[in-house]
Amino acid sequence: MMITLEKPVLAALLVNATHEIDMGDGRQATIYYETDCLAHMRRPDGAVMTGDWSLLDDGYAIEWRGGPSATWTLKADTGRIGYVDGQGDLRGTVKSIAFGNSANLPG
């Protein structure tokens, strides 16, 4: 059973952190949460996006500049953290979390 991570834990895991996300089928995304309101993502196709995000009680909302907006929750169980979209579908799992901009985004 996966536990939904809540706002205090998300703040510690997201702000000024880089997440490498395994999306399956050899696809990977990288997200750098630069501040508590600005994020950058390298999509699986290599394109880089910048967005404005905010914490919710049980997840976060993001609006990519020139792109889509979405809500996400992070859910954890033994040994993994999953990214779950607004429809409740697991879209990827965290491969690693590094504090700071380890992926040199938005670069």
C-alpha positions in Angstrom: 0.0 0.0 0.0 1.4 3.3 -1.0 1.3 6.3 1.4 0.6 9.8 0.0 3.4 12.2 1.0 2.0 15.4 2.6 3.1 19.0 2.4 5.9 19.1 5.1 7.6 16.0 3.6 7.1 17.3 0.0 8.7 20.6 0.9 11.8 18.8 2.2 12.0 16.4 -0.8 11.3 18.9 -3.6 12.6 22.4 -2.9 16.1 22.8 -4.3 16.2 19.1 -5.3 16.6 17.2 -8.6 14.5 14.1 -9.2 15.5 11.5 -11.8 12.3 9.7 -12.7 12.0 6.3 -14.4 9.0 6.4 -16.6 9.3 2.8 -17.9 10.2 1.5 -21.4 13.7 3.2 -21.1 12.2 6.7 -20.7 13.5 9.1 -18.1 12.5 12.6 -17.0 14.5 14.9 -14.8 12.8 17.6 -12.6 14.7 20.3 -10.7 12.5 22.2 -8.2 14.7 25.3 -8.1 12.6 27.2 -5.5 9.2 26.7 -3.8 7.6 28.2 -6.9 9.9 27.5 -10.0 10.7 24.2 -11.6 12.5 22.9 -14.7 12.0 19.5 -16.4 13.9 17.6 -19.1 11.3 15.4 -20.7 12.1 12.0 -22.1 12.4 13.5 -25.6 15.2 15.9 -24.3 13.1 19.1 -24.4 13.4 21.3 -21.4 10.4 23.1 -19.9 10.1 25.7 -17.1 7.0 26.0 -14.9 5.4 27.6 -11.9 4.5 25.2 -9.1 3.0 25.3 -5.6 2.6 22.8 -2.9 -0.9 21.4 -2.0 -1.7 19.6 1.2 -1.2 16.2 -0.5 0.8 17.0 -3.6 1.6 19.9 -5.9 0.2 21.8 -8.9 2.3 22.9 -11.8 1.7 25.0 -14.8 4.4 24.6 -17.5 5.1 27.8 -19.4 3.8 27.3 -22.9 2.6 23.8 -22.0 0.2 21.9 -19.9 -0.8 22.2 -16.2 -1.3 19.3 -13.9 -1.6 18.1 -10.3 0.7 15.4 -8.9 1.0 13.4 -5.7 4.1 11.5 -4.6 3.3 8.2 -3.0 5.8 6.0 -1.1 6.0 2.4 -0.2 8.9 0.2 0.8 11.9 1.2 -1.3 10.2 3.5 -3.8 8.5 6.8 -4.4 6.0 7.1 -7.2 4.7 10.1 -9.2 1.0 9.8 -9.5 -1.0 12.0 -11.9 -4.3 13.7 -11.2 -6.2 10.7 -12.5 -4.5 8.4 -10.0 -2.2 6.7 -12.5 1.4 5.9 -11.5 3.5 7.6 -14.2 7.0 7.0 -12.9 9.2 6.1 -10.0 12.0 8.1 -8.5 15.4 6.7 -9.4 17.3 9.3 -7.3 17.0 12.6 -5.5 20.0 15.0 -5.4 19.9 18.2 -3.5 20.8 21.2 -5.7 20.8 21.4 -9.5 22.6 18.1 -10.3 21.2 18.0 -13.8 22.2 21.6 -14.7 18.7 22.6 -15.6 17.3 24.5 -17.4 20.6 24.3 -19.4 
